[in-house]
Amino acid sequence: MDQTKRELRQQKREIKRAGGKRRRRLLKQGLAERPDEAPDTEFDFGRFCSAKMNGIDRDSTRHRHAPTDAAKTTQDRTVTSETPSHSLTVPSNSR
């Protein structure tokens, strides 16, 4: 794996961990100070927001290949498990 990708992923993990710790600490503090308002508390991650790092690894190694025309046409066909349009007759061996 590319070293820069590894570093970016590690950075994102650290940011998310720091934001989670801060969020838990502030929510716990808010619960202790104002228990009646605790359910309505909203949290702003501020500098610990990792949204800007979403999609950092969307390069050519992560893209799925588009189906080829032949594969596409076979996917478009519907397969039914009803009775076949042709019927086979099996001769009976009565002697």
Secondary structure, 3 states (H helix, E strand, C coil): CCHHHHHHHHHHHHHHHHHHHHHHHHHHHHHHHCCCCHHHCCCCCHHHCCHHHCCCCCCCCCCCCCCCHHHHHHHHCCCCCCCCCCCCCCCCCCC
